[in-house]
Amino acid sequence: MKMLTINAKEALQDLLGKVPVIEIKSVKISLPAKTWAPDLIVEIDASGKSHFLACDIKANGQPRFVTAAILQLRDYVSERSTEITPIVIAPYLSLAARQACREKGVGYLDLEGNAWLSFDGVFIDHQVAEKPPSENRGLKSLFKPKSAQILRTMLREPDHAWRVIELSEAANVSLGQVSNVRTALLDREWGQATRDGFFLCDPQSLLDAWVQAYEAPSGERKKFYTALHGSSLENAARSVIGEKGYGRTVFSSFSAAQWLAPYARVSTNYFYADSEGLEKLITALQLVPVTKGENVVITLPKDEGLLLDVVEAAPDAICTSPVQTYLDLSIAGERAKEAAEYLRQEKLAWPR
């Protein structure tokens, strides 16, 4: 923490030094004590008026930790008669954390360059567009296949309070994986823990972050042409999809959306399948491999969870879940984005 405190102190001095009307009088680093105190107390002169900045330095800038810092700083300031502006400082502050600070009138600064301060005629607002590599790695890790199985399970029932063991069994992942996801969701305040278990308190923000980080699932993508069309193609596909036994295949992307929330019909049909399901589709739909001019696209995903996270929109019309369909549409081009937003409005409109 010592090096972080030094870096925070230097970053704050550098920020204040860029404002001509501010003169730094003193910077005091708090020593360990029985009662809570800000990590830094900075005395400044702003346009001839004395002012103090009370800074709480956090090693983790996720909303859960920032919310606690905001409460401590506001309590500290309210108990004193002098002019004091509270400030949260961290290596990186997420967008949600920065918004929380602004809503409570608490200034912030992170070591990536994001800053917001407002007091005595002084206003500083600087935002950096890019996230640091560590933050991007954290989000990518949260949306990897095993973690994604947990998220898809929870997003089916955002209000359901899950015990760790129960969620592990429902998502078919390890207890350790559930614990890691639980911590990540709590840190970002997308999840909340109660005596009854753990649930999603902000599924919309979770989905917002997921769609921004989403990439097409790994797997082989095969292109075909079929002479079948209309109801003949649909019935043949449903006969394979609804068949019990070996081989899995489901409607995906536009084809799934057509069952879940029809918006824009396209000429190409999309499926996820395993190797056995692929062979069944080739036979039933009379598919011919092509390099261009395809009207059937079948993806064999490495993530088996995509073939399990499904809904039956109509008899034998088994589709990827609304969440997965939304994610796939979000990266399928401009026209697909409109279909994605319509699907989200119709099937994923949880209250914020």
C-alpha positions as CSV (number, residue, x, y, z in Angstrom):
1,M,0.0,0.0,0.0
2,K,3.0,2.3,0.6
3,M,3.9,2.5,-3.1
4,L,0.2,3.0,-4.1
5,T,0.0,5.9,-1.6
6,I,3.1,7.5,-3.1
7,N,1.8,7.1,-6.6
8,A,-1.6,8.5,-5.6
9,K,0.0,11.4,-3.9
10,E,2.1,12.2,-7.0
11,A,-0.9,11.8,-9.3
12,L,-3.0,14.2,-7.2
13,Q,-0.2,16.8,-7.0
14,D,0.3,16.5,-10.8
15,L,-3.4,17.0,-11.4
16,L,-3.7,20.0,-9.1
17,G,-0.5,21.5,-10.5
18,K,-2.2,21.9,-13.8
19,V,-4.8,24.3,-12.4
20,P,-3.3,27.9,-12.2
21,V,-5.6,29.1,-9.4
22,I,-4.6,26.2,-7.1
23,E,-1.5,26.3,-4.8
24,I,-0.7,23.2,-2.7
25,K,0.1,24.2,0.9
26,S,0.7,20.8,2.4
27,V,0.2,17.0,1.9
28,K,-0.1,14.8,4.9
29,I,-0.2,11.0,4.8
30,S,-2.2,9.5,7.6
31,L,-0.5,7.1,10.0
32,P,-2.3,3.9,11.3
33,A,-4.8,4.7,14.0
34,K,-7.7,3.2,15.9
35,T,-10.2,5.4,14.2
36,W,-10.7,5.7,10.5
37,A,-9.0,8.7,8.7
38,P,-8.4,9.6,5.1
39,D,-5.1,8.3,3.6
40,L,-4.2,11.8,2.5
41,I,-5.1,15.3,3.7
42,V,-4.2,18.0,1.2
43,E,-4.4,21.7,2.1
44,I,-4.6,24.0,-0.9
45,D,-5.2,27.6,-1.7
46,A,-7.8,28.0,-4.4
47,S,-8.1,31.6,-5.7
48,G,-7.0,32.9,-2.3
49,K,-9.3,30.7,-0.3
50,S,-8.1,27.9,2.0
51,H,-9.6,24.4,1.2
52,F,-8.9,20.8,2.2
53,L,-9.0,17.6,0.2
54,A,-9.7,14.3,2.1
55,C,-8.5,11.4,0.0
56,D,-9.3,7.7,0.5
57,I,-6.9,5.4,-1.5
58,K,-8.3,2.0,-2.6
59,A,-6.2,-0.8,-4.2
60,N,-9.4,-2.0,-5.9
61,G,-11.6,0.5,-7.8
62,Q,-14.6,-1.7,-8.3
63,P,-18.0,-0.3,-7.1
64,R,-18.2,-2.4,-4.0
65,F,-15.0,-0.9,-2.5
66,V,-15.7,2.6,-3.8
67,T,-19.2,2.6,-2.3
68,A,-17.6,1.9,1.1
69,A,-15.0,4.7,0.6
70,I,-17.8,7.2,-0.4
71,L,-19.7,6.5,2.9
72,Q,-16.6,6.8,5.0
73,L,-15.5,10.0,3.3
74,R,-19.0,11.6,3.6
75,D,-19.2,10.8,7.3
76,Y,-15.7,12.2,7.8
77,V,-16.6,15.5,6.0
78,S,-20.0,15.9,7.7
79,E,-18.4,15.8,11.2
80,R,-16.1,18.7,10.4
81,S,-16.8,22.4,10.0
82,T,-13.9,23.3,7.6
83,E,-14.3,23.3,3.8
84,I,-13.3,19.7,2.8
85,T,-13.8,17.9,-0.5
86,P,-13.8,14.1,-0.4
87,I,-11.9,12.3,-3.1
88,V,-11.5,8.6,-3.9
89,I,-8.2,7.5,-5.5
90,A,-7.5,4.1,-7.0
91,P,-5.3,2.5,-9.7
92,Y,-8.4,2.3,-11.9
93,L,-12.0,3.3,-11.3
94,S,-14.7,1.5,-13.4
95,L,-17.3,3.6,-15.1
96,A,-19.9,2.5,-12.6
97,A,-17.6,3.5,-9.7
98,R,-17.0,6.9,-11.3
99,Q,-20.8,7.4,-11.7
100,A,-21.3,6.5,-8.1
101,C,-18.8,9.2,-7.0
102,R,-20.5,11.9,-9.1
103,E,-23.9,11.0,-7.8
104,K,-22.7,11.5,-4.3
105,G,-20.7,14.6,-5.0
106,V,-17.4,12.9,-4.2
107,G,-14.4,13.6,-6.4
108,Y,-12.3,10.9,-7.9
109,L,-8.9,10.3,-9.5
110,D,-7.3,7.1,-10.8
111,L,-3.8,6.4,-12.0
112,E,-5.0,5.8,-15.6
113,G,-6.0,9.5,-15.8
114,N,-9.7,9.6,-15.1
115,A,-10.5,12.6,-12.8
116,W,-13.4,14.6,-11.6
117,L,-13.2,17.4,-9.0
118,S,-15.6,20.2,-8.3
119,F,-15.2,22.8,-5.5
120,D,-15.0,26.6,-4.9
121,G,-15.1,27.5,-8.6
122,V,-12.7,24.7,-9.6
123,F,-13.9,22.1,-12.0
124,I,-11.8,19.3,-13.4
125,D,-13.3,16.6,-15.6
126,H,-11.0,14.3,-17.5
127,Q,-12.0,10.8,-18.8
128,V,-9.8,8.2,-20.5
129,A,-11.6,6.0,-23.1
130,E,-9.5,2.9,-22.8
131,K,-9.5,0.4,-19.9
132,P,-6.2,-0.8,-18.5
133,P,-5.1,-4.3,-19.5
134,S,-5.9,-5.7,-16.0
135,E,-9.5,-4.6,-16.3
136,N,-9.9,-6.0,-19.7
137,R,-8.4,-9.3,-18.5
138,G,-10.8,-9.4,-15.6
139,L,-13.9,-8.9,-17.8
140,K,-12.7,-11.5,-20.4
141,S,-12.1,-14.0,-17.6
142,L,-15.6,-13.3,-16.3
143,F,-17.1,-14.2,-19.7
144,K,-15.0,-17.2,-20.5
145,P,-17.0,-20.5,-21.2
146,K,-17.2,-21.9,-17.7
147,S,-18.0,-18.6,-16.1
148,A,-20.5,-17.8,-18.9
149,Q,-22.4,-21.0,-18.0
150,I,-22.9,-19.6,-14.5
151,L,-23.9,-16.2,-15.9
152,R,-26.4,-17.7,-18.3
153,T,-27.9,-19.8,-15.6
154,M,-28.3,-16.8,-13.3
155,L,-29.7,-14.6,-16.0
156,R,-32.5,-17.0,-16.6
157,E,-33.8,-16.1,-13.1
158,P,-32.0,-12.9,-11.9
159,D,-34.1,-12.7,-8.7
160,H,-33.3,-16.2,-7.7
161,A,-31.1,-16.5,-4.6
162,W,-28.5,-19.2,-5.3
163,R,-26.4,-21.2,-2.8
164,V,-22.9,-21.9,-4.1
165,I,-23.5,-25.7,-4.3
166,E,-26.9,-25.3,-5.9
167,L,-25.5,-22.9,-8.6
168,S,-22.5,-25.2,-9.2
169,E,-24.8,-28.1,-9.9
170,A,-27.2,-26.1,-12.0
171,A,-24.4,-24.7,-14.2
172,N,-22.4,-27.9,-14.2
173,V,-19.2,-26.2,-13.0
174,S,-16.9,-26.4,-10.0
175,L,-17.5,-24.8,-6.6
176,G,-14.3,-22.8,-7.1
177,Q,-15.6,-21.4,-10.4
178,V,-18.8,-20.3,-8.8
179,S,-16.9,-18.6,-6.0
180,N,-14.7,-16.7,-8.4
181,V,-17.7,-15.5,-10.4
182,R,-19.6,-14.6,-7.2
183,T,-16.7,-12.4,-6.1
184,A,-16.4,-10.7,-9.4
185,L,-20.1,-9.9,-9.5
186,L,-20.1,-8.6,-5.9
187,D,-17.1,-6.4,-6.6
188,R,-18.9,-4.8,-9.5
189,E,-22.2,-4.6,-7.6
190,W,-23.9,-6.6,-10.2
191,G,-24.6,-9.3,-7.6
192,Q,-25.8,-9.1,-4.0
193,A,-25.5,-11.6,-1.2
194,T,-28.2,-12.2,1.4
195,R,-29.0,-14.8,4.0
196,D,-31.0,-16.7,1.4
197,G,-28.1,-16.8,-1.1
198,F,-26.6,-14.8,-4.0
199,F,-28.6,-13.1,-6.8
200,L,-28.2,-10.7,-9.6
201,C,-29.2,-7.2,-8.5
202,D,-28.2,-5.5,-11.7
203,P,-28.6,-7.9,-14.6
204,Q,-28.8,-5.1,-17.2
205,S,-25.4,-3.7,-16.3
206,L,-23.9,-7.2,-16.4
207,L,-25.4,-7.8,-19.9
208,D,-24.2,-4.3,-21.0
209,A,-20.6,-5.3,-20.1
210,W,-20.9,-8.8,-21.6
211,V,-22.1,-7.5,-25.0
212,Q,-19.3,-5.0,-25.1
213,A,-16.7,-7.8,-24.5
214,Y,-18.4,-10.5,-26.5
215,E,-16.6,-12.4,-29.2
216,A,-17.9,-15.1,-31.5
217,P,-17.6,-18.5,-29.8
218,S,-14.6,-20.6,-30.8
219,G,-15.5,-23.5,-33.1
220,E,-15.6,-24.6,-36.7
221,R,-18.0,-22.7,-39.0
222,K,-19.4,-24.6,-42.0
223,K,-21.3,-23.2,-45.0
224,F,-23.9,-25.0,-47.0
225,Y,-26.5,-24.6,-49.7
226,T,-29.9,-26.3,-49.6
227,A,-32.7,-26.3,-52.2
228,L,-35.2,-26.6,-49.4
229,H,-37.0,-23.4,-48.3
230,G,-39.9,-22.1,-46.3
231,S,-41.9,-24.6,-44.4
232,S,-40.1,-27.5,-46.0
233,L,-36.8,-26.4,-44.6
234,E,-38.3,-25.4,-41.2
235,N,-40.0,-28.8,-40.8
236,A,-36.9,-30.7,-41.8
237,A,-34.8,-28.8,-39.3
238,R,-37.3,-29.2,-36.4
239,S,-37.4,-32.9,-37.1
240,V,-33.7,-33.1,-36.4
241,I,-33.6,-30.7,-33.6
242,G,-36.5,-32.3,-31.7
243,E,-35.2,-35.9,-32.2
244,K,-34.2,-37.6,-29.0
245,G,-30.9,-39.6,-28.7
246,Y,-27.4,-38.8,-29.9
247,G,-26.5,-35.6,-31.7
248,R,-27.4,-32.1,-30.6
249,T,-28.4,-29.1,-32.8
250,V,-30.3,-25.9,-32.1
251,F,-31.4,-22.8,-34.0
252,S,-29.0,-19.9,-33.4
253,S,-28.5,-16.2,-34.2
254,F,-31.2,-14.9,-36.7
255,S,-32.9,-18.3,-36.8
256,A,-33.3,-18.4,-33.1
257,A,-34.5,-14.8,-32.9
258,Q,-37.1,-15.6,-35.5
259,W,-38.7,-17.9,-32.9
260,L,-38.1,-15.8,-29.8
261,A,-38.8,-12.3,-31.0
262,P,-39.4,-12.0,-34.8
263,Y,-37.9,-8.8,-36.2
264,A,-36.2,-9.2,-39.6
265,R,-36.2,-12.4,-41.7
266,V,-33.0,-13.2,-43.5
267,S,-32.3,-15.8,-46.2
268,T,-29.6,-17.6,-44.3
269,N,-30.4,-20.2,-41.6
270,Y,-28.1,-20.6,-38.6
271,F,-27.5,-23.5,-36.3
272,Y,-25.2,-24.7,-33.5
273,A,-24.5,-28.4,-33.5
274,D,-22.1,-31.1,-32.4
275,S,-20.5,-33.5,-34.9
276,E,-23.4,-36.0,-34.8
277,G,-26.0,-33.2,-35.0
278,L,-24.1,-31.8,-38.0
279,E,-24.4,-35.1,-39.9
280,K,-28.1,-35.3,-39.2
281,L,-28.7,-31.8,-40.5
282,I,-26.7,-32.5,-43.6
283,T,-28.9,-35.5,-44.4
284,A,-32.3,-33.9,-43.4
285,L,-31.7,-30.6,-45.1
286,Q,-29.9,-32.0,-48.1
287,L,-26.9,-29.8,-47.6
288,V,-24.2,-29.2,-50.1
289,P,-20.9,-27.6,-48.9
290,V,-20.1,-24.3,-50.6
291,T,-17.5,-21.5,-50.2
292,K,-20.0,-18.7,-51.2
293,G,-23.7,-18.3,-51.8
294,E,-24.5,-20.3,-48.6
295,N,-28.0,-20.3,-47.1
296,V,-27.2,-22.5,-44.1
297,V,-24.4,-21.8,-41.6
298,I,-23.7,-24.4,-39.0
299,T,-21.2,-23.7,-36.1
300,L,-19.7,-26.5,-34.1
301,P,-18.8,-24.6,-30.9
302,K,-16.0,-25.8,-28.6
303,D,-18.2,-24.6,-25.7
304,E,-20.7,-27.4,-25.1
305,G,-22.6,-25.1,-22.8
306,L,-24.1,-23.3,-25.9
307,L,-25.9,-26.5,-26.8
308,L,-27.3,-26.9,-23.3
309,D,-28.4,-23.3,-22.6
310,V,-31.6,-23.6,-24.8
311,V,-35.3,-22.9,-24.8
312,E,-38.0,-24.6,-26.7
313,A,-39.9,-21.7,-28.3
314,A,-42.4,-24.1,-30.0
315,P,-42.6,-27.9,-30.3
316,D,-39.2,-29.1,-31.5
317,A,-38.1,-25.5,-32.2
318,I,-35.2,-25.6,-29.8
319,C,-33.2,-22.3,-29.8
320,T,-30.2,-20.8,-28.1
321,S,-31.4,-18.9,-25.0
322,P,-32.5,-15.3,-25.3
323,V,-29.2,-14.1,-23.7
324,Q,-27.0,-16.2,-26.1
325,T,-29.1,-15.2,-29.1
326,Y,-28.8,-11.5,-28.1
327,L,-25.0,-11.8,-27.8
328,D,-24.7,-13.6,-31.2
329,L,-26.9,-11.0,-32.9
330,S,-24.9,-8.2,-31.4
331,I,-21.8,-9.1,-33.5
332,A,-23.6,-10.2,-36.7
333,G,-23.7,-6.8,-38.5
334,E,-25.6,-3.6,-38.5
335,R,-29.0,-5.1,-39.3
336,A,-28.6,-7.8,-36.7
337,K,-28.0,-5.1,-34.0
338,E,-31.5,-3.8,-34.5
339,A,-32.8,-7.4,-34.2
340,A,-30.7,-7.8,-31.0
341,E,-32.1,-4.7,-29.4
342,Y,-35.7,-5.8,-30.2
343,L,-35.0,-9.2,-28.7
344,R,-33.6,-7.5,-25.6
345,Q,-36.6,-5.3,-25.3
346,E,-39.0,-8.2,-25.6
347,K,-37.2,-10.9,-23.6
348,L,-34.5,-9.4,-21.5
349,A,-36.2,-6.2,-20.1
350,W,-35.3,-6.6,-16.4
351,P,-35.7,-3.5,-14.2
352,R,-32.6,-1.5,-13.4
